[in-house]
Protein backbone atom coordinates (compact mmCIF):
# COMPACT_ATOMS: atom_id res chain seq x y z
CA UNK A 1 0.00 0.00 0.00
CA UNK A 2 1.25 3.48 -0.87
CA UNK A 3 0.55 5.07 2.55
CA UNK A 4 2.71 2.56 4.42
CA UNK A 5 6.38 2.52 5.33
CA UNK A 6 8.08 0.05 2.98
CA UNK A 7 10.13 -1.30 5.89
CA UNK A 8 7.60 -1.85 8.69
CA UNK A 9 4.20 -1.14 7.06
CA UNK A 10 3.34 1.58 9.63
CA UNK A 11 1.66 4.80 8.50
CA UNK A 12 3.86 7.34 6.73
CA UNK A 13 4.67 10.49 8.68
CA UNK A 14 4.08 12.80 5.70
CA UNK A 15 7.72 13.94 5.50
CA UNK A 16 9.17 11.19 3.40
CA UNK A 17 8.78 7.65 2.22
CA UNK A 18 9.01 6.09 5.71
CA UNK A 19 7.23 6.10 9.05
CA UNK A 20 8.42 8.49 11.78
CA UNK A 21 10.90 5.96 13.20
CA UNK A 22 12.53 5.12 9.88
CA UNK A 23 12.54 8.74 8.66
CA UNK A 24 14.37 9.71 11.86
CA UNK A 25 16.81 6.84 11.33
CA UNK A 26 17.44 7.98 7.73
CA UNK A 27 18.02 11.58 8.83
CA UNK A 28 20.47 10.46 11.53
CA UNK A 29 22.24 8.19 9.05
CA UNK A 30 22.66 11.02 6.55
CA UNK A 31 23.65 13.59 9.18
CA UNK A 32 26.32 11.37 10.72
CA UNK A 33 27.85 10.41 7.37
CA UNK A 34 29.66 13.74 7.05
CA UNK A 35 31.17 13.26 10.51
CA UNK A 36 32.40 9.79 9.59
CA UNK A 37 33.91 11.12 6.36
CA UNK A 38 35.82 13.74 8.36
CA UNK A 39 37.08 11.04 10.71
CA UNK A 40 38.29 9.00 7.75
CA UNK A 41 39.89 12.07 6.15
CA UNK A 42 37.52 12.04 3.21
CA UNK A 43 38.22 8.43 2.30
CA UNK A 44 34.95 6.77 3.17
CA UNK A 45 32.32 6.02 0.59
CA UNK A 46 28.67 5.51 1.48
CA UNK A 47 28.75 1.76 0.89
CA UNK A 48 31.74 1.34 3.21
CA UNK A 49 29.95 3.54 5.78
CA UNK A 50 26.92 1.28 5.54
CA UNK A 51 29.05 -1.86 5.94
CA UNK A 52 30.76 -0.45 9.01
CA UNK A 53 27.46 0.53 10.63
CA UNK A 54 25.90 -2.85 9.89
CA UNK A 55 28.81 -4.56 11.63
CA UNK A 56 28.49 -2.53 14.85
CA UNK A 57 26.40 -3.86 17.73
CA UNK A 58 25.73 -0.25 18.75
CA UNK A 59 23.87 0.50 15.51
CA UNK A 60 20.16 0.37 16.20
CA UNK A 61 17.75 -1.92 14.37
CA UNK A 62 15.89 0.98 12.70
CA UNK A 63 19.12 2.33 11.18
CA UNK A 64 20.15 -1.15 10.05
CA UNK A 65 16.73 -1.65 8.46
CA UNK A 66 17.03 1.64 6.56
CA UNK A 67 20.53 0.74 5.37
CA UNK A 68 19.35 -2.64 4.09
CA UNK A 69 16.37 -1.03 2.39
CA UNK A 70 18.56 1.58 0.66
CA UNK A 71 21.04 -1.10 -0.42
CA UNK A 72 18.28 -3.28 -1.87
CA UNK A 73 16.64 -0.31 -3.58
CA UNK A 74 19.97 0.63 -5.18
CA UNK A 75 20.74 -3.00 -6.08
CA UNK A 76 23.83 -3.15 -3.90
CA UNK A 77 22.92 -6.05 -1.71
N, CA, C and O atoms as CSV, one atom per row, in Angstrom:
chain,resi,resn,atom,element,x,y,z
A,1,UNK,N,N,0.835,-1.179,0.000
A,1,UNK,CA,C,0.000,0.000,0.000
A,1,UNK,C,C,0.884,1.248,0.000
A,1,UNK,O,O,1.946,1.255,0.622
A,2,UNK,N,N,0.462,2.276,-0.676
A,2,UNK,CA,C,1.249,3.483,-0.872
A,2,UNK,C,C,1.444,4.274,0.425
A,2,UNK,O,O,2.493,4.894,0.598
A,3,UNK,N,N,0.483,4.275,1.329
A,3,UNK,CA,C,0.554,5.071,2.545
A,3,UNK,C,C,1.220,4.334,3.703
A,3,UNK,O,O,0.990,4.670,4.865
A,4,UNK,N,N,2.035,3.344,3.398
A,4,UNK,CA,C,2.712,2.565,4.420
A,4,UNK,C,C,4.221,2.645,4.242
A,4,UNK,O,O,4.727,2.748,3.125
A,5,UNK,N,N,4.917,2.596,5.351
A,5,UNK,CA,C,6.376,2.523,5.332
A,5,UNK,C,C,6.776,1.219,4.644
A,5,UNK,O,O,6.255,0.161,4.995
A,6,UNK,N,N,7.681,1.271,3.680
A,6,UNK,CA,C,8.077,0.053,2.975
A,6,UNK,C,C,8.888,-0.916,3.849
A,6,UNK,O,O,9.092,-2.071,3.474
A,7,UNK,N,N,9.339,-0.449,4.995
A,7,UNK,CA,C,10.131,-1.300,5.887
A,7,UNK,C,C,9.249,-2.022,6.900
A,7,UNK,O,O,9.362,-3.236,7.073
A,8,UNK,N,N,8.358,-1.266,7.578
A,8,UNK,CA,C,7.597,-1.849,8.689
A,8,UNK,C,C,6.084,-1.831,8.492
A,8,UNK,O,O,5.345,-2.368,9.317
A,9,UNK,N,N,5.623,-1.222,7.414
A,9,UNK,CA,C,4.201,-1.136,7.064
A,9,UNK,C,C,3.391,-0.231,7.996
A,9,UNK,O,O,2.161,-0.269,7.960
A,10,UNK,N,N,4.048,0.581,8.827
A,10,UNK,CA,C,3.344,1.577,9.633
A,10,UNK,C,C,2.949,2.745,8.733
A,10,UNK,O,O,3.408,2.847,7.595
A,11,UNK,N,N,2.096,3.623,9.254
A,11,UNK,CA,C,1.663,4.795,8.496
A,11,UNK,C,C,2.833,5.728,8.237
A,11,UNK,O,O,3.722,5.874,9.076
A,12,UNK,N,N,2.826,6.359,7.065
A,12,UNK,CA,C,3.857,7.340,6.731
A,12,UNK,C,C,3.675,8.573,7.595
A,12,UNK,O,O,2.564,8.876,8.031
A,13,UNK,N,N,4.764,9.284,7.841
A,13,UNK,CA,C,4.673,10.488,8.675
A,13,UNK,C,C,4.429,11.750,7.859
A,13,UNK,O,O,4.307,12.831,8.437
A,14,UNK,N,N,4.355,11.650,6.554
A,14,UNK,CA,C,4.081,12.798,5.702
A,14,UNK,C,C,5.312,13.587,5.308
A,14,UNK,O,O,5.200,14.546,4.544
A,15,UNK,N,N,6.489,13.218,5.805
A,15,UNK,CA,C,7.723,13.944,5.504
A,15,UNK,C,C,8.656,13.175,4.580
A,15,UNK,O,O,9.707,13.685,4.194
A,16,UNK,N,N,8.288,11.983,4.232
A,16,UNK,CA,C,9.174,11.187,3.401
A,16,UNK,C,C,8.522,9.874,3.047
A,16,UNK,O,O,7.302,9.729,3.125
A,17,UNK,N,N,9.336,8.926,2.658
A,17,UNK,CA,C,8.782,7.650,2.221
A,17,UNK,C,C,8.660,6.631,3.341
A,17,UNK,O,O,8.236,5.500,3.100
A,18,UNK,N,N,9.031,7.016,4.582
A,18,UNK,CA,C,9.011,6.094,5.715
A,18,UNK,C,C,8.100,6.587,6.831
A,18,UNK,O,O,7.579,7.701,6.792
A,19,UNK,N,N,7.927,5.728,7.821
A,19,UNK,CA,C,7.227,6.105,9.048
A,19,UNK,C,C,8.133,7.051,9.847
A,19,UNK,O,O,9.268,7.312,9.447
A,20,UNK,N,N,7.637,7.553,10.956
A,20,UNK,CA,C,8.422,8.487,11.782
A,20,UNK,C,C,9.742,7.859,12.219
A,20,UNK,O,O,10.795,8.487,12.107
A,21,UNK,N,N,9.692,6.631,12.712
A,21,UNK,CA,C,10.898,5.959,13.196
A,21,UNK,C,C,11.955,5.834,12.105
A,21,UNK,O,O,13.118,6.177,12.319
A,22,UNK,N,N,11.554,5.348,10.945
A,22,UNK,CA,C,12.531,5.121,9.880
A,22,UNK,C,C,12.964,6.419,9.196
A,22,UNK,O,O,14.089,6.501,8.703
A,23,UNK,N,N,12.102,7.429,9.155
A,23,UNK,CA,C,12.539,8.737,8.659
A,23,UNK,C,C,13.587,9.337,9.587
A,23,UNK,O,O,14.579,9.899,9.122
A,24,UNK,N,N,13.374,9.220,10.906
A,24,UNK,CA,C,14.371,9.706,11.863
A,24,UNK,C,C,15.685,8.955,11.699
A,24,UNK,O,O,16.759,9.555,11.734
A,25,UNK,N,N,15.596,7.648,11.521
A,25,UNK,CA,C,16.806,6.839,11.325
A,25,UNK,C,C,17.548,7.274,10.064
A,25,UNK,O,O,18.775,7.373,10.075
A,26,UNK,N,N,16.822,7.533,8.983
A,26,UNK,CA,C,17.442,7.980,7.735
A,26,UNK,C,C,18.108,9.334,7.919
A,26,UNK,O,O,19.227,9.542,7.450
A,27,UNK,N,N,17.438,10.255,8.593
A,27,UNK,CA,C,18.021,11.577,8.832
A,27,UNK,C,C,19.289,11.474,9.668
A,27,UNK,O,O,20.280,12.142,9.371
A,28,UNK,N,N,19.274,10.652,10.703
A,28,UNK,CA,C,20.472,10.459,11.529
A,28,UNK,C,C,21.599,9.831,10.721
A,28,UNK,O,O,22.757,10.230,10.840
A,29,UNK,N,N,21.257,8.863,9.911
A,29,UNK,CA,C,22.237,8.194,9.054
A,29,UNK,C,C,22.907,9.189,8.122
A,29,UNK,O,O,24.131,9.190,7.989
A,30,UNK,N,N,22.121,10.028,7.483
A,30,UNK,CA,C,22.663,11.020,6.554
A,30,UNK,C,C,23.457,12.106,7.280
A,30,UNK,O,O,24.503,12.541,6.799
A,31,UNK,N,N,22.964,12.538,8.424
A,31,UNK,CA,C,23.646,13.585,9.183
A,31,UNK,C,C,25.014,13.104,9.701
A,31,UNK,O,O,25.987,13.857,9.675
A,32,UNK,N,N,25.080,11.882,10.159
A,32,UNK,CA,C,26.320,11.367,10.717
A,32,UNK,C,C,27.358,10.992,9.655
A,32,UNK,O,O,28.548,10.896,9.958
A,33,UNK,N,N,26.918,10.782,8.430
A,33,UNK,CA,C,27.852,10.409,7.367
A,33,UNK,C,C,28.963,11.440,7.211
A,33,UNK,O,O,30.128,11.068,7.073
A,34,UNK,N,N,28.633,12.706,7.229
A,34,UNK,CA,C,29.663,13.743,7.053
A,34,UNK,C,C,30.684,13.695,8.192
A,34,UNK,O,O,31.867,13.952,7.971
A,35,UNK,N,N,30.243,13.372,9.392
A,35,UNK,CA,C,31.174,13.256,10.514
A,35,UNK,C,C,32.114,12.062,10.330
A,35,UNK,O,O,33.307,12.151,10.621
A,36,UNK,N,N,31.573,10.964,9.852
A,36,UNK,CA,C,32.399,9.794,9.589
A,36,UNK,C,C,33.418,10.083,8.490
A,36,UNK,O,O,34.575,9.677,8.593
A,37,UNK,N,N,32.996,10.775,7.455
A,37,UNK,CA,C,33.913,11.121,6.361
A,37,UNK,C,C,35.058,11.965,6.894
A,37,UNK,O,O,36.211,11.743,6.523
A,38,UNK,N,N,34.766,12.919,7.748
A,38,UNK,CA,C,35.822,13.737,8.359
A,38,UNK,C,C,36.780,12.865,9.151
A,38,UNK,O,O,37.995,13.042,9.072
A,39,UNK,N,N,36.241,11.933,9.909
A,39,UNK,CA,C,37.080,11.038,10.714
A,39,UNK,C,C,37.981,10.166,9.851
A,39,UNK,O,O,39.088,9.812,10.257
A,40,UNK,N,N,37.510,9.827,8.676
A,40,UNK,CA,C,38.294,9.003,7.751
A,40,UNK,C,C,39.031,9.851,6.718
A,40,UNK,O,O,39.467,9.346,5.685
A,41,UNK,N,N,39.162,11.123,7.003
A,41,UNK,CA,C,39.887,12.072,6.152
A,41,UNK,C,C,39.414,12.052,4.702
A,41,UNK,O,O,40.215,12.100,3.769
A,42,UNK,N,N,38.110,11.980,4.538
A,42,UNK,CA,C,37.522,12.039,3.209
A,42,UNK,C,C,37.581,10.757,2.417
A,42,UNK,O,O,37.201,10.735,1.246
A,43,UNK,N,N,38.050,9.689,3.030
A,43,UNK,CA,C,38.223,8.434,2.300
A,43,UNK,C,C,37.242,7.366,2.767
A,43,UNK,O,O,37.636,6.254,3.118
A,44,UNK,N,N,35.981,7.714,2.765
A,44,UNK,CA,C,34.947,6.769,3.168
A,44,UNK,C,C,33.730,6.956,2.280
A,44,UNK,O,O,33.033,7.967,2.358
A,45,UNK,N,N,33.489,5.970,1.442
A,45,UNK,CA,C,32.316,6.019,0.587
A,45,UNK,C,C,31.078,5.576,1.355
A,45,UNK,O,O,31.181,4.985,2.431
A,46,UNK,N,N,29.931,5.860,0.805
A,46,UNK,CA,C,28.674,5.511,1.484
A,46,UNK,C,C,28.533,4.013,1.710
A,46,UNK,O,O,28.084,3.588,2.775
A,47,UNK,N,N,28.908,3.213,0.728
A,47,UNK,CA,C,28.754,1.765,0.889
A,47,UNK,C,C,29.637,1.238,2.020
A,47,UNK,O,O,29.212,0.380,2.794
A,48,UNK,N,N,30.853,1.745,2.116
A,48,UNK,CA,C,31.736,1.344,3.214
A,48,UNK,C,C,31.169,1.821,4.545
A,48,UNK,O,O,31.239,1.093,5.535
A,49,UNK,N,N,30.619,3.006,4.589
A,49,UNK,CA,C,29.949,3.544,5.775
A,49,UNK,C,C,28.821,2.607,6.198
A,49,UNK,O,O,28.696,2.264,7.374
A,50,UNK,N,N,28.009,2.200,5.239
A,50,UNK,CA,C,26.921,1.276,5.539
A,50,UNK,C,C,27.447,-0.047,6.083
A,50,UNK,O,O,26.907,-0.572,7.057
A,51,UNK,N,N,28.487,-0.587,5.470
A,51,UNK,CA,C,29.053,-1.861,5.937
A,51,UNK,C,C,29.559,-1.744,7.365
A,51,UNK,O,O,29.332,-2.630,8.189
A,52,UNK,N,N,30.242,-0.652,7.652
A,52,UNK,CA,C,30.760,-0.450,9.009
A,52,UNK,C,C,29.622,-0.365,10.024
A,52,UNK,O,O,29.688,-0.984,11.086
A,53,UNK,N,N,28.586,0.398,9.700
A,53,UNK,CA,C,27.460,0.529,10.632
A,53,UNK,C,C,26.739,-0.800,10.833
A,53,UNK,O,O,26.348,-1.131,11.952
A,54,UNK,N,N,26.564,-1.554,9.764
A,54,UNK,CA,C,25.900,-2.849,9.891
A,54,UNK,C,C,26.684,-3.819,10.771
A,54,UNK,O,O,26.099,-4.712,11.383
A,55,UNK,N,N,27.986,-3.650,10.836
A,55,UNK,CA,C,28.812,-4.560,11.630
A,55,UNK,C,C,28.869,-4.190,13.111
A,55,UNK,O,O,29.323,-4.990,13.929
A,56,UNK,N,N,28.420,-2.998,13.462
A,56,UNK,CA,C,28.489,-2.535,14.849
A,56,UNK,C,C,27.268,-2.958,15.654
A,56,UNK,O,O,26.134,-2.784,15.206
A,57,UNK,N,N,27.495,-3.511,16.838
A,57,UNK,CA,C,26.396,-3.865,17.735
A,57,UNK,C,C,25.650,-2.623,18.211
A,57,UNK,O,O,24.464,-2.697,18.532
A,58,UNK,N,N,26.332,-1.491,18.259
A,58,UNK,CA,C,25.732,-0.246,18.749
A,58,UNK,C,C,24.740,0.373,17.770
A,58,UNK,O,O,23.929,1.213,18.160
A,59,UNK,N,N,24.797,-0.031,16.511
A,59,UNK,CA,C,23.874,0.502,15.515
A,59,UNK,C,C,22.497,-0.085,15.771
A,59,UNK,O,O,22.329,-1.301,15.861
A,60,UNK,N,N,21.520,0.797,15.886
A,60,UNK,CA,C,20.157,0.368,16.199
A,60,UNK,C,C,19.479,-0.368,15.058
A,60,UNK,O,O,19.879,-0.245,13.901
A,61,UNK,N,N,18.450,-1.135,15.393
A,61,UNK,CA,C,17.750,-1.915,14.374
A,61,UNK,C,C,17.050,-1.054,13.319
A,61,UNK,O,O,16.951,-1.468,12.164
A,62,UNK,N,N,16.567,0.121,13.688
A,62,UNK,CA,C,15.894,0.981,12.704
A,62,UNK,C,C,16.897,1.482,11.665
A,62,UNK,O,O,16.590,1.517,10.473
A,63,UNK,N,N,18.088,1.867,12.108
A,63,UNK,CA,C,19.121,2.333,11.182
A,63,UNK,C,C,19.560,1.185,10.278
A,63,UNK,O,O,19.722,1.369,9.072
A,64,UNK,N,N,19.751,0.011,10.854
A,64,UNK,CA,C,20.146,-1.149,10.049
A,64,UNK,C,C,19.076,-1.482,9.010
A,64,UNK,O,O,19.396,-1.833,7.874
A,65,UNK,N,N,17.810,-1.371,9.401
A,65,UNK,CA,C,16.725,-1.651,8.457
A,65,UNK,C,C,16.726,-0.648,7.305
A,65,UNK,O,O,16.508,-1.023,6.153
A,66,UNK,N,N,16.970,0.617,7.613
A,66,UNK,CA,C,17.030,1.642,6.564
A,66,UNK,C,C,18.213,1.378,5.640
A,66,UNK,O,O,18.076,1.485,4.421
A,67,UNK,N,N,19.356,1.039,6.193
A,67,UNK,CA,C,20.533,0.744,5.368
A,67,UNK,C,C,20.227,-0.407,4.416
A,67,UNK,O,O,20.498,-0.315,3.219
A,68,UNK,N,N,19.669,-1.479,4.942
A,68,UNK,CA,C,19.351,-2.637,4.092
A,68,UNK,C,C,18.338,-2.272,3.008
A,68,UNK,O,O,18.449,-2.721,1.867
A,69,UNK,N,N,17.362,-1.464,3.370
A,69,UNK,CA,C,16.366,-1.033,2.385
A,69,UNK,C,C,17.025,-0.218,1.270
A,69,UNK,O,O,16.769,-0.452,0.089
A,70,UNK,N,N,17.869,0.733,1.650
A,70,UNK,CA,C,18.557,1.579,0.660
A,70,UNK,C,C,19.447,0.718,-0.231
A,70,UNK,O,O,19.472,0.905,-1.447
A,71,UNK,N,N,20.172,-0.218,0.362
A,71,UNK,CA,C,21.037,-1.097,-0.423
A,71,UNK,C,C,20.224,-1.916,-1.421
A,71,UNK,O,O,20.605,-2.032,-2.586
A,72,UNK,N,N,19.115,-2.481,-0.972
A,72,UNK,CA,C,18.281,-3.280,-1.866
A,72,UNK,C,C,17.686,-2.415,-2.972
A,72,UNK,O,O,17.632,-2.827,-4.130
A,73,UNK,N,N,17.242,-1.224,-2.612
A,73,UNK,CA,C,16.637,-0.312,-3.582
A,73,UNK,C,C,17.650,0.086,-4.662
A,73,UNK,O,O,17.294,0.243,-5.830
A,74,UNK,N,N,18.915,0.247,-4.256
A,74,UNK,CA,C,19.971,0.626,-5.184
A,74,UNK,C,C,20.646,-0.571,-5.817
A,74,UNK,O,O,21.586,-0.411,-6.596
A,75,UNK,N,N,20.180,-1.776,-5.493
A,75,UNK,CA,C,20.737,-2.998,-6.081
A,75,UNK,C,C,22.130,-3.327,-5.610
A,75,UNK,O,O,22.902,-3.938,-6.348
A,76,UNK,N,N,22.469,-2.938,-4.401
A,76,UNK,CA,C,23.831,-3.153,-3.898
A,76,UNK,C,C,23.929,-4.300,-2.920
A,76,UNK,O,O,24.997,-4.530,-2.352
A,77,UNK,N,N,22.887,-5.001,-2.713
A,77,UNK,CA,C,22.917,-6.049,-1.707
A,77,UNK,C,C,22.879,-7.402,-2.339
A,77,UNK,O,O,22.897,-8.413,-1.637
